[in-house]
Amino acid sequence: MFISEGNITEREFKLVPSGSHLAICYGIVELGTQRYVYMGEEKSGKQLRLMWELHGDDGDGEPLVLSDGRPLSISQRYTKSLHEKSKLRQHIVSWRGGKDFTPEELGQVRGQKGWDIRSLLGKHCMLTIKHSVKNDRTFANVDGVTTVPAVIRKLGLPGQQNESIYFSFDHFSAEALSQVSQNLQKTIMQSPEYEKAVNKAPPKPSRFADSDDWFDKHEQINGNKGMEEDDGSIPF
C-alpha cells in the first residue's frame, strides 16, 4: 500500500514541475510507525521516506535549481515493505530496469542477509512527477521511478550536490536524527520506535545478526555496503 504525499521543501518552496526529470537519491529516512488515512479508514504502519535532488532543465529550459543555485529536491513517503504489491517495491524494480528481487535479496534464503536499501544512495534515476491539487494547493508527487536511458548516460551524469542522509532506528543516534529536517524530526518523534530508541530498550532479536531490521519477516536488508561511483547503469 502506498501513501501518496507531495513535497514542500522547508528551505525554500519551489514547485517541482511535472514531467520526467533526471535525479539522484541522496536521502533515506525511516519514519517509524505512523498513522494515516486510507480509503477513509484510519490505519497505522511502518513508513520511510526517499529523497532526491533533481538535475537538468524544466520544459521552458530553466534550470531545476533554487535561487541560491542548489538543486530542487523532492521526497516521497512509502510504506516500509518489499511485498510484491507495495509501491516501494514497484518503484525500485522499475528503477532496476525491471529486475525483480531474488529470494536471496528478500532474505528468504537461510544465511543471506538480504538487500541493502542504502545501495540507493548516490544512484541516478529518472523520476516521473505528477501534480495533484488539494485544498486549492498544488503538490508534486513521485509517480514513477525508472532507470536512466543509455542516451542520457552517454552524455555524462551530474554529481551529487547534497550530502547523503541516512537515518535508521537500528543505528539510532541524536547526530543521525539531526541530519533530517525539523518537520521530519517531529514526525519521527511521534513514533513508538523513537520512544523505544531514546529509552534505550534492547533491540528485538533478528535471525540476521548484523543486519538492519528495515523490513518485516523475510524482507530485511543487510549491514554496511560502501557507496560506489554511479554510471547510471542498473547499479543495485
C-alpha positions as CSV (number, residue, x, y, z in Angstrom):
1,M,0.0,0.0,0.0
2,F,1.3,3.4,-1.0
3,I,0.6,6.7,0.7
4,S,0.8,9.4,-2.0
5,E,2.2,12.5,-0.5
6,G,3.5,15.6,-2.1
7,N,6.7,17.5,-1.3
8,I,7.0,21.0,0.1
9,T,10.6,21.9,0.7
10,E,11.3,23.6,4.0
11,R,14.3,25.7,3.0
12,E,12.6,27.4,0.0
13,F,9.4,26.5,-1.7
14,K,9.5,26.0,-5.5
15,L,7.1,23.5,-7.0
16,V,8.9,20.7,-8.9
17,P,7.5,20.8,-12.5
18,S,5.6,17.8,-13.8
19,G,7.3,15.5,-16.3
20,S,10.3,13.3,-16.4
21,H,13.5,14.5,-14.6
22,L,17.0,13.2,-14.0
23,A,17.5,12.7,-10.3
24,I,19.9,11.4,-7.7
25,C,18.8,9.7,-4.4
26,Y,20.5,11.4,-1.5
27,G,18.4,10.5,1.5
28,I,16.7,7.5,3.1
29,V,14.9,8.2,6.4
30,E,13.0,5.7,8.5
31,L,9.9,7.3,10.0
32,G,8.8,4.5,12.3
33,T,5.1,3.5,12.7
34,Q,2.8,6.4,11.6
35,R,-0.9,6.8,11.5
36,Y,-2.6,7.7,8.2
37,V,-6.0,7.7,6.5
38,Y,-6.5,5.3,3.5
39,M,-9.8,5.0,1.7
40,G,-11.5,6.9,4.6
41,E,-10.2,4.5,7.2
42,E,-7.5,5.3,9.8
43,K,-4.6,2.9,9.7
44,S,-1.0,2.7,11.0
45,G,2.1,1.2,9.6
46,K,5.9,1.5,9.3
47,Q,7.0,4.1,6.8
48,L,10.1,5.6,5.2
49,R,10.9,8.5,3.0
50,L,13.2,8.6,0.0
51,M,14.7,11.9,-1.0
52,W,16.1,13.0,-4.4
53,E,17.8,16.0,-5.9
54,L,16.9,17.0,-9.5
55,H,19.1,17.9,-12.4
56,G,18.6,19.4,-15.8
57,D,16.1,22.0,-17.0
58,D,12.3,22.3,-17.0
59,G,10.0,22.4,-20.0
60,D,10.9,26.1,-20.5
61,G,14.6,25.5,-20.4
62,E,15.1,26.9,-16.9
63,P,17.5,25.0,-14.6
64,L,15.9,23.0,-11.8
65,V,17.6,25.0,-9.1
66,L,16.7,27.2,-6.2
67,S,17.6,30.9,-6.1
68,D,21.0,30.1,-4.5
69,G,21.9,27.5,-7.1
70,R,21.2,24.4,-5.1
71,P,19.2,21.7,-7.0
72,L,15.5,21.3,-6.5
73,S,14.6,18.3,-4.3
74,I,11.6,16.1,-3.8
75,S,10.8,13.3,-1.4
76,Q,8.2,10.6,-1.2
77,R,6.8,8.6,1.6
78,Y,6.4,4.9,1.3
79,T,5.1,2.0,3.3
80,K,8.2,0.2,4.5
81,S,7.6,-3.1,2.8
82,L,9.0,-5.1,-0.1
83,H,5.7,-7.0,-0.6
84,E,5.2,-7.7,-4.2
85,K,2.3,-5.2,-4.3
86,S,4.0,-2.4,-2.4
87,K,4.7,0.8,-4.3
88,L,8.2,0.9,-2.9
89,R,9.0,-2.5,-4.5
90,Q,7.3,-1.5,-7.8
91,H,9.4,1.7,-7.9
92,I,12.7,0.0,-7.1
93,V,12.1,-2.8,-9.6
94,S,11.4,-0.3,-12.3
95,W,14.5,1.7,-11.2
96,R,16.5,-1.5,-11.6
97,G,15.3,-1.8,-15.2
98,G,12.6,-4.4,-14.4
99,K,14.9,-6.6,-12.4
100,D,12.8,-8.1,-9.6
101,F,14.2,-9.1,-6.1
102,T,15.6,-12.5,-5.8
103,P,14.8,-14.8,-2.8
104,E,18.3,-14.1,-1.5
105,E,17.7,-10.3,-1.7
106,L,14.4,-10.7,0.2
107,G,16.1,-12.6,3.0
108,Q,14.2,-15.8,2.2
109,V,17.3,-17.9,1.9
110,R,19.0,-19.0,5.2
111,G,22.4,-17.4,5.6
112,Q,21.5,-14.5,3.3
113,K,21.2,-11.1,4.9
114,G,19.1,-9.6,2.2
115,W,19.1,-6.4,0.1
116,D,20.7,-3.2,1.4
117,I,18.5,-0.2,0.9
118,R,21.5,2.0,1.3
119,S,22.6,0.9,-2.1
120,L,20.1,3.5,-3.4
121,L,22.2,6.4,-2.0
122,G,24.0,8.3,-4.8
123,K,22.2,6.4,-7.5
124,H,20.8,8.2,-10.6
125,C,17.3,7.6,-11.9
126,M,14.5,9.2,-13.9
127,L,11.6,10.5,-11.8
128,T,8.1,10.9,-13.3
129,I,6.5,13.8,-11.4
130,K,2.7,14.4,-11.4
131,H,0.8,17.3,-9.8
132,S,-2.2,17.0,-7.6
133,V,-4.5,19.7,-6.1
134,K,-5.8,19.5,-2.6
135,N,-7.5,22.4,-0.7
136,D,-6.5,24.8,-3.5
137,R,-2.8,23.9,-3.2
138,T,-0.7,22.1,-5.8
139,F,1.6,19.3,-4.8
140,A,4.3,17.5,-6.7
141,N,4.3,13.7,-6.4
142,V,6.7,11.0,-7.4
143,D,4.5,8.8,-9.7
144,G,7.3,6.7,-11.2
145,V,11.0,5.8,-10.9
146,T,12.9,4.3,-13.8
147,T,16.5,3.6,-14.8
148,V,18.4,6.3,-16.8
149,P,18.3,5.7,-20.5
150,A,21.6,4.9,-22.2
151,V,21.4,8.0,-24.4
152,I,21.5,10.2,-21.3
153,R,24.2,8.2,-19.7
154,K,26.4,8.6,-22.7
155,L,26.2,12.4,-22.4
156,G,27.6,12.1,-18.8
157,L,25.8,12.2,-15.5
158,P,26.0,15.1,-12.9
159,G,27.5,14.6,-9.5
160,Q,25.5,14.7,-6.3
161,Q,25.3,18.1,-4.7
162,N,23.6,17.4,-1.3
163,E,25.2,15.4,1.4
164,S,23.8,11.9,1.8
165,I,21.3,11.5,4.6
166,Y,20.6,8.1,6.2
167,F,18.5,7.6,9.4
168,S,17.5,4.2,10.8
169,F,16.3,3.2,14.2
170,D,18.7,0.2,14.1
171,H,21.6,2.6,14.3
172,F,19.8,5.4,16.2
173,S,21.8,8.4,17.3
174,A,21.0,12.0,18.0
175,E,23.6,13.0,15.4
176,A,21.9,11.0,12.7
177,L,18.5,12.4,13.6
178,S,19.8,16.0,13.5
179,Q,20.6,15.5,9.8
180,V,16.9,15.4,8.8
181,S,14.6,18.4,8.7
182,Q,12.8,19.6,11.7
183,N,9.4,18.6,10.2
184,L,10.7,15.1,9.7
185,Q,12.2,15.0,13.2
186,K,8.7,15.9,14.6
187,T,7.2,13.0,12.6
188,I,9.8,10.6,13.7
189,M,9.4,11.6,17.4
190,Q,5.7,10.7,17.2
191,S,6.6,7.0,16.5
192,P,6.8,4.3,19.1
193,E,10.2,3.3,17.6
194,Y,11.5,6.7,18.7
195,E,10.3,6.3,22.2
196,K,11.9,2.9,22.4
197,A,15.2,4.2,21.0
198,V,15.5,7.1,23.4
199,N,14.7,4.8,26.3
200,K,17.4,2.5,25.1
201,A,15.2,-0.5,25.1
202,P,17.0,-3.7,23.9
203,P,16.7,-4.3,20.2
204,K,14.3,-7.1,19.1
205,P,16.0,-10.4,18.1
206,S,16.8,-10.9,14.5
207,R,17.9,-14.0,12.7
208,F,20.3,-11.8,10.8
209,A,23.0,-10.9,13.3
210,D,24.4,-7.8,11.6
211,S,21.5,-6.6,9.5
212,D,19.3,-3.5,9.7
213,D,15.8,-4.7,10.6
214,W,14.2,-2.4,8.0
215,F,11.6,-4.8,6.6
216,D,9.4,-7.3,8.3
217,K,9.9,-11.0,8.2
218,H,11.6,-12.2,5.0
219,E,12.1,-8.6,3.9
220,Q,15.2,-7.4,5.7
221,I,18.3,-5.7,4.4
222,N,21.8,-6.2,5.4
223,G,24.6,-4.2,7.1
224,N,27.1,-1.7,5.6
225,K,28.0,-1.5,2.0
226,G,30.2,1.1,0.6
227,M,28.8,3.7,-1.8
228,E,30.1,3.3,-5.3
229,E,30.5,5.7,-8.2
230,D,27.3,5.6,-10.3
231,D,27.5,5.3,-14.0
232,G,23.7,5.3,-14.4
233,S,23.5,1.7,-15.4
234,I,21.5,-0.8,-13.3
235,P,23.6,-0.4,-10.1
236,F,21.9,-2.4,-7.5
